[in-house]
């Protein structure tokens, strides 16, 4: 596959994943906004391993949790900006075979930088899913008078973050070698 085709493919996936992250963030904000009038002043905020509430706090803490979700996720969605900054300030970047990769033309380097931006979008999507499920779980605990935090409110988010790491980190380590092999100058048979 040509480098430009690969960059377009990765860019399309990145835009889709970024869209998912934004949907998850919007659902998080809307969930809290919708439940806010029914929330008591004190809501469970810390839970034991079995999901039973261990500490309660002000409902404002839920608002802070949603703000943390937004503040933590939106910069990751600006992956294109960060990647451009990393390319321009490559001395800040720690990557395999850095000197060799940076010696390639910008077009040949592009798939690697786009993969980094996609990784950032995937982390943002996984984090925003995790926050969405946590907020929805706490809200279901309070509004439905459940005795414990439902398992669906924690584990899928943690699994999503773990899967992103498992999928992307090996690719981020192996892509430089593949790019160098694909863009190696032809040998002169003399």
C-alpha positions as CSV (number, residue, x, y, z in Angstrom):
1,X,0.0,0.0,0.0
2,X,1.3,3.4,-0.9
3,X,2.2,5.8,2.0
4,X,-0.5,8.3,0.9
5,X,-3.1,5.5,0.9
6,X,-2.0,4.4,4.3
7,X,-2.1,7.9,5.7
8,X,-5.6,8.4,4.3
9,X,-6.8,5.1,5.8
10,X,-5.3,5.9,9.2
11,X,-6.7,9.4,9.0
12,X,-10.2,8.1,8.3
13,X,-10.0,5.7,11.3
14,X,-8.7,8.6,13.5
15,X,-11.7,10.8,12.5
16,X,-14.1,8.0,13.2
17,X,-12.5,7.3,16.6
18,X,-12.5,11.0,17.4
19,X,-16.2,11.2,16.6
20,X,-16.8,8.3,19.0
21,X,-14.9,10.1,21.7
22,X,-17.0,13.2,21.2
23,X,-20.2,11.2,21.3
24,X,-19.2,9.6,24.6
25,X,-18.3,13.0,26.0
26,X,-21.6,14.5,24.9
27,X,-23.5,11.6,26.5
28,X,-21.6,12.0,29.7
29,X,-22.5,15.7,29.9
30,X,-26.1,15.1,28.9
31,X,-26.4,12.2,31.4
32,X,-25.4,14.5,34.3
33,X,-27.4,17.4,33.0
34,X,-30.5,15.2,32.8
35,X,-30.1,13.7,36.2
36,X,-29.0,16.8,38.0
37,X,-32.5,17.9,39.3
38,X,-33.2,14.5,40.8
39,X,-29.8,14.1,42.5
40,X,-29.6,14.5,46.3
41,X,-27.0,16.8,47.8
42,X,-24.8,13.9,48.8
43,X,-24.0,11.1,46.3
44,X,-21.7,8.1,46.6
45,X,-18.3,8.9,45.2
46,X,-15.9,6.1,46.3
47,X,-16.6,2.4,46.1
48,X,-15.2,-0.9,47.5
49,X,-14.1,-3.6,45.2
50,X,-17.6,-5.2,45.3
51,X,-19.2,-1.9,44.3
52,X,-20.6,-0.9,47.6
53,X,-20.4,2.8,48.4
54,X,-17.6,3.7,50.8
55,X,-17.7,7.5,50.8
56,X,-20.2,10.1,49.7
57,X,-19.6,13.6,48.5
58,X,-21.4,16.6,47.2
59,X,-23.1,16.2,43.9
60,X,-20.8,19.0,42.7
61,X,-18.1,16.3,42.7
62,X,-19.9,14.6,39.8
63,X,-19.8,17.9,37.9
64,X,-16.0,18.0,38.6
65,X,-15.7,14.5,37.4
66,X,-17.4,15.4,34.1
67,X,-15.1,18.5,33.8
68,X,-12.1,16.3,34.3
69,X,-13.4,14.0,31.6
70,X,-13.6,16.9,29.2
71,X,-10.3,18.4,30.2
72,X,-8.5,15.1,29.9
73,X,-10.1,14.0,26.6
74,X,-10.2,17.1,24.4
75,X,-6.4,17.7,24.3
76,X,-6.0,14.1,23.2
77,X,-8.5,14.7,20.3
78,X,-6.3,17.5,19.2
79,X,-3.8,14.9,18.1
80,X,-3.2,16.5,14.7
81,X,-2.0,19.7,16.5
82,X,0.3,17.7,18.8
83,X,1.7,15.6,16.0
84,X,2.6,18.7,14.0
85,X,4.3,20.1,17.1
86,X,6.2,16.8,17.6
87,X,7.3,16.8,14.0
88,X,8.6,20.3,14.3
89,X,10.3,19.7,17.6
90,X,11.4,16.1,17.1
91,X,14.1,16.4,19.8
92,X,11.3,16.1,22.3
93,X,10.0,12.8,20.8
94,X,11.2,9.4,22.0
95,X,10.6,6.9,19.3
96,X,12.3,3.8,17.9
97,X,15.0,4.5,15.3
98,X,14.4,8.2,15.6
99,X,17.4,9.5,13.6
100,X,16.7,7.1,10.7
101,X,13.0,7.9,10.6
102,X,13.6,11.7,10.7
103,X,16.0,11.3,7.7
104,X,13.1,10.0,5.6
105,X,11.1,12.5,3.5
106,X,8.0,14.0,5.3
107,X,5.8,11.9,3.0
108,X,7.5,8.7,4.1
109,X,7.3,9.7,7.7
110,X,3.6,10.6,7.5
111,X,2.1,7.1,8.3
112,X,4.0,7.0,11.6
113,X,2.9,10.5,12.7
114,X,-0.7,9.7,11.7
115,X,-0.6,6.5,13.7
116,X,0.5,8.6,16.7
117,X,-2.5,10.9,16.2
118,X,-4.8,7.8,15.9
119,X,-3.4,6.4,19.1
120,X,-4.2,9.7,20.9
121,X,-7.7,9.6,19.5
122,X,-8.2,6.0,20.6
123,X,-7.0,6.8,24.1
124,X,-9.4,9.7,24.2
125,X,-12.3,7.5,23.1
126,X,-11.4,4.8,25.7
127,X,-11.1,7.4,28.5
128,X,-14.4,9.2,27.5
129,X,-16.1,5.8,27.5
130,X,-14.7,5.0,30.9
131,X,-15.9,8.4,32.3
132,X,-19.3,7.9,30.6
133,X,-19.8,4.5,32.2
134,X,-18.6,5.7,35.6
135,X,-21.0,8.6,35.6
136,X,-23.9,6.5,34.3
137,X,-23.2,3.9,37.0
138,X,-23.1,6.4,39.8
139,X,-26.3,8.0,38.5
140,X,-28.1,4.6,38.3
141,X,-26.9,3.9,41.8
142,X,-28.5,7.1,43.1
143,X,-31.6,7.4,40.9
144,X,-32.5,3.7,40.9
145,X,-31.6,3.2,44.6
146,X,-29.2,0.3,43.8
147,X,-27.2,-1.1,46.6
148,X,-23.9,-1.2,44.7
149,X,-22.2,0.2,41.6
150,X,-23.0,-2.0,38.6
151,X,-20.1,-3.9,37.1
152,X,-20.9,-2.5,33.6
153,X,-20.0,0.9,34.9
154,X,-16.3,0.1,35.5
155,X,-15.0,-2.9,33.7
156,X,-15.8,-2.1,30.0
157,X,-14.0,1.3,30.3
158,X,-10.9,-0.3,31.8
159,X,-10.9,-3.0,29.2
160,X,-11.2,-0.4,26.5
161,X,-8.1,1.5,27.8
162,X,-6.2,-1.8,28.1
163,X,-7.1,-2.9,24.6
164,X,-6.0,0.4,23.1
165,X,-2.6,-0.1,24.7
166,X,-2.4,-3.7,23.6
167,X,-3.3,-2.8,20.0
168,X,-1.4,0.4,19.5
169,X,1.9,0.2,21.4
170,X,3.3,-2.8,19.4
171,X,2.3,-1.0,16.2
172,X,4.0,2.2,17.3
173,X,7.2,0.2,18.0
174,X,7.2,-1.8,14.8
175,X,6.1,0.8,12.2
176,X,9.4,2.6,12.1
177,X,11.2,-0.5,11.1
178,X,8.6,-1.3,8.4
179,X,8.8,2.3,7.1
180,X,12.6,2.1,6.9
181,X,12.4,-1.2,5.0
182,X,9.8,0.1,2.6
183,X,11.8,3.3,1.9
184,X,15.3,1.8,1.7
185,X,17.1,3.1,-1.4
186,X,17.6,0.4,-4.0
187,X,20.9,-1.3,-3.9
188,X,23.3,-0.7,-6.9
189,X,24.3,-4.1,-8.3
190,X,27.8,-3.4,-9.6
